[in-house]
Amino acid sequence: MPFDIISALEAFRNLLNTLGQSIWLPIFLFVIAVLFRAKVGRAFRAAIIIGVGWIGFNLVMGLFFDSMVPAAQAMVEQTGIHFEAVDVGWPVMAAIAYGTLVGVLMIPIGIIVNLILIALNLTKTFDIDIWNFWHWAFVGGTIMTWTNDLAFSILAAVAYEVFCLKVADWTVKPLWNVFPGYKGYSIPQGGGWVSSVPYLAVIKPILDKIPFPKSDPETVKSKLGVLGEPIIIGLVIGAVIAILARFDAIGIAKTAMASAAVMLLLPRMIGILMEGLTAIADSISEYFTAKFAGRRELYIGMDAAIAIGHPTTVAAGLVLIPVTLALAVLLPGVKVLPYADLAATPFFVVAATPFFGGDFIKTVIAGTIIMAIFLYLGSWWSPIFTQTALKIGAITAEQGQIGCIWLQPYIPVAVGAFSMPPGVNYLILIILIIVVLFIDRVKALREFASRLYKF
């Protein structure tokens, strides 16, 4: 590809980073809505609401990070255990992913692949969440560091994109069951949603056979009264974490109140965001409905943030902070200190909540298993992640090793494929793409999945 095209794509990526999601996302979605024949006034208002919603969402998540991560860090410091790498969090992962050549290429490639699959009726999800293409880019970018094979790395990124789009198609029923107002939307986000679904697919049938007491928000509230309110649950969880961190009375009070604030405010910020997203998505859906006259069902692919505000998700995310730290300390072979992504713990269970119908106990158990898996995956991949960051100049050698605990499942898949003989490695990924695209056309498998999961 000519260098000037690469430079233009890099400039576009840098522009997105400079503007921030609260600016470029409303602009992008406004343009998309107008292209799909939405009324300009309606599209403009919706775009502004989306920007405001993202600002509110980021403010609340910032409060979560500023209050809960120091408490979590204090808990770790008391153990005296040292780790080889420090988790730098998803924002750094995204920046590094888009800083690679594969990352730069994945925005146009991702859009083209999505449109082709829609045209061929191989996916129902139209992913408008361009920022989260970074998950596919991270797969390709770090695989490029490991293999130095551009074509294979792009194929690995595309393979993960295809998997994300199909998982989004397959998981709309549990999403709509928990969020009835989200019908017509899907979540193709490669991190918080898709990366945990393969594990949830195995965990769910097992946990569903165990007679746990019901612990969905409605049941908890009916049994505990005011103590079952999300804001009170947040207060208690925050206080417990602060006590475990050995904060003083003032520190405990501040952490508890911040936790309560997150439980109350996060769903409301998501509500604002969804008001704008719904208007845009409805315009796109109306266009496709008219275009194909009911012959094709289309889902609008959204960020997993739209599902993060459920009380079970937020409460489970808070509980997983000390749980994740305990796992890092107790599990042998974990080399990454969970740090920056502790603020993203609700995203690690965002798919578990719909899978278990909002049940808190099952969501926490599933989240614990998933976090253990991610800690090991992150420890295994941290040297390559560090090399990728060094290669693009994101860090210097003196800064030591960095890590992540939010690892996409297609990285080990690509590593396994590339270990095969030349030619076979490409063939494995191509076969995998074909299988993912067409496996839901097998009637026996559809019926088996329906009996097994009962969404």
CORVENCOR-V710269 format. One line per field, one symbol per residue. psi: psi as a letter, one per 20 degrees, with the letter a starting at -180 (. if undefined). A space follows every 10 residues. Layout:
psi = ???
This chain:
psi = pqhhgggghg hgghgghghq highghgghg gggghkkqpg gghgghgghg ggghggghgg hhggghghgh gghhgghhhj pqqhqppirh hhgggggiir ggghhhghgg gggghghghj kiqipoojmh gjihgghggg ghhgghhkog ghgghgghhh ggggghhggh jhghghhhnh ijpiqrojpi ehfhhighhh hhhghghiip mqqpkrhggg hhhichiiph hhgggggggg ghghikrrgg hggggghggg gghghghhhh ggghgghggg hhggghghgh gjljipppqo prqihhjiip hgggghgghi ghggggghhh pqipipopeh jhijhhhhjh hhghhjkjpg ghgggghggg hgghggghhh ihghgghggg hjjhrrhiia praqkmppii ghghgggiir qpghgghghg ggggghhihi ioghhghghg hghl.
